[in-house]
Amino acid sequence: MISLGAGSRLVLVLLTLSLPIYLTVVFMLGPLLAQLAWEFDTSVAITGQLASATFLAWGVGAILTAPLSDSFGRRPVLLVALFLTAALVALSGIAWNYSSLLVFRVATALIASALPTTTMAAIIDLLPPESRSRGLAVVSSTIMLGLLLGVPAVSLVADTLGWRGPFFAIASGLVIIMVVVFFTVPKQTQGDTERSSSFFRHREAYVALSKRFDLWLVLIGNLVLRANSAVIVTYMAAFLIVSHALDEGQVALPLALVSLGLVIGSLAGGEVSRNRWGLLILAVTSIMAGLTGTFLFESTLNTWVSVGMGFSVGALTHLAMPTFLNIIARVSGEHRSSAMGLFAVTNQWGSLLGAAPGGLILAKGGYGPLGLLLLGMALAGSAICLVLWKRQN
């Protein structure tokens, strides 16, 4: 591993702190849907498809870009991806109609998908082996700040500067990160030493992983449970604005609390993953999340009761994350990196699975039927947890 001397800790901190803004790039449209619908003279259901397109393109991009930093190096891929992403996010801020914004968001997702995977690879390269487990645990928790702080910040900026403001703010942040990467990330890391073979071994790894049934159960389970998270994150702001007469600034705190549920669920899931009955517990909590989501969107409740229920759906859904990651680590063997890449793809396509049907359901039946979508996904996730438990006992 390349030694960074006294500056290595600073580089790790800076790389880790860059991860939440990448997640914000993905989920930033949620608080903007109502404003975008007004700007482009359409409905929230239609503007919600911008989020769907983002999730789909990000998943495709993750597959295509995952091997790039192994082939060309971490630093060059980060710099190029940051420059292009910043430019495309800024272009989104000057979009003149729905179609132009759709094109810019798809292009942004295809390019930006290289950022979190390359950054994680660079962090792993720099972490000493004896500190890697603890370091990655901190990194995983930090990523969720994109939902906890980044998405509500988008809402606040939009309330002050309009829907274009968050795009320019995030583009500026990406430029700052690009400058930091240029001056701090070493020109070569340990992961760069195997450039000649890593890219071509990717296909071999995917073929091997395709034969591991438990892995695919986990990927499908993550897909459907991530869909539930996407419904809450994508449509909760618009639901509060439309059903509770809040404005973009007023939904910032409720969104932060809902996102906090995702963080707390992930942290609490660590204890569940160590319990021998963990998968059975997850089967039950998944159904609980679905029922709570159904009641949330079907009922007219006090604003803070609705926020509390959104918090609960996020927390109960994300309890499964550590267990799924532990199973992947156990069954993936020597292809762990590729398996984690597939897990990242299901994160995005699961978000698509929630956002796209959610928009269509919203257009046809309003917010009430969104709860039934949550319940259906929750039942599927529960069934997968039961199958996994039976296979392991």
Summary of the structure (lengths in Angstrom):
residues: 393
radius of gyration: 20.2
end to end distance: 40.4
largest distance: 59.4
contacts: 1460
relative contact order: 0.15
helix: 87%
strand: 0%
